[in-house]
Amino acid sequence: MAGYLNLIKLDVHLARKEYLIAFYLAERLNKLELSNYYRSEILVRQIKALCGIKAVEQAKVIYETMMKDYPYSPAVAEAKKAIIETVVAGQNKKVPKVN
């Protein structure tokens, strides 16, 4: 139950766009002894927080860890989607508008 409540806290911080708070909370939660399910869910939220602060390279490092440790978790696909969306959004901002 405690693991589920912490996931809700992370979701609240992400919804409020409090990315640094969510990142540090996820970092602290990763140090606890949790099941593989909760650990992968925490990691995907940590990746979303990193994408929110545009730290894509650091998010990719965590994603590689997820791929190695939890290759069949649905959270891996969610993490990949968050990274791709952040990269694409960053590329769209760099493209000059043509009139």
C-alpha positions in Angstrom: 0.0 0.0 0.0 2.8 2.4 0.8 4.3 1.9 -2.6 1.0 2.8 -4.3 0.7 6.0 -2.2 4.1 7.1 -3.2 3.2 6.5 -6.9 0.2 8.8 -6.3 2.5 11.5 -4.8 4.8 11.3 -7.8 1.8 11.6 -10.1 0.6 14.7 -8.3 4.0 16.4 -8.5 4.2 15.5 -12.2 0.7 16.8 -12.9 1.6 20.1 -11.1 4.8 20.3 -13.3 6.9 20.1 -10.1 9.5 18.1 -12.0 12.4 18.7 -9.6 10.4 17.6 -6.6 9.2 14.5 -8.5 12.7 13.7 -9.6 14.1 13.8 -6.0 11.2 11.9 -4.6 11.7 9.2 -7.2 15.4 9.1 -6.4 14.7 8.6 -2.7 12.1 5.9 -3.4 14.5 4.0 -5.6 16.7 3.4 -2.5 13.9 1.5 -0.8 13.4 -2.2 -1.0 10.4 -2.4 -3.4 9.0 -4.9 -5.8 10.0 -4.9 -9.4 6.6 -3.5 -10.4 6.9 -0.5 -8.1 10.6 0.1 -9.0 9.8 0.2 -12.7 6.9 2.5 -12.1 9.0 4.8 -10.1 11.7 4.8 -12.7 9.3 5.8 -15.5 8.1 8.7 -13.4 11.7 9.7 -12.7 12.2 9.7 -16.5 9.1 11.9 -17.0 10.4 14.3 -14.4 13.8 14.5 -16.2 12.1 15.1 -19.5 10.1 17.9 -17.8 13.3 19.6 -16.9 14.8 18.8 -20.3 17.5 16.5 -19.0 17.0 14.0 -21.8 20.5 12.5 -21.7 20.1 11.6 -18.0 16.6 10.2 -18.8 18.2 8.0 -21.5 20.7 6.6 -19.0 17.8 5.6 -16.6 15.9 4.2 -19.6 18.9 2.0 -20.5 18.9 0.7 -16.9 15.2 -0.1 -17.2 15.7 -1.9 -20.5 18.3 -4.1 -18.8 16.5 -4.7 -15.5 12.8 -4.8 -16.5 12.7 -5.5 -20.3 9.1 -6.8 -20.2 7.6 -4.1 -18.0 5.0 -1.9 -19.7 6.7 1.0 -18.0 9.6 0.7 -20.4 7.3 1.6 -23.4 5.9 4.5 -21.4 9.4 5.8 -20.6 10.5 5.5 -24.2 7.4 7.5 -25.3 8.1 10.3 -22.8 11.7 10.6 -24.1 10.6 10.6 -27.7 8.0 13.2 -27.1 10.5 15.4 -25.3 13.1 15.1 -28.1 10.5 15.8 -30.8 9.1 18.8 -28.9 12.6 20.2 -28.6 13.2 19.7 -32.3 9.9 21.4 -33.2 11.0 24.5 -31.3 14.2 24.8 -33.3 12.5 24.8 -36.7 11.9 28.3 -37.9 8.5 29.2 -39.1 8.0 29.9 -42.8 5.5 32.6 -43.9 
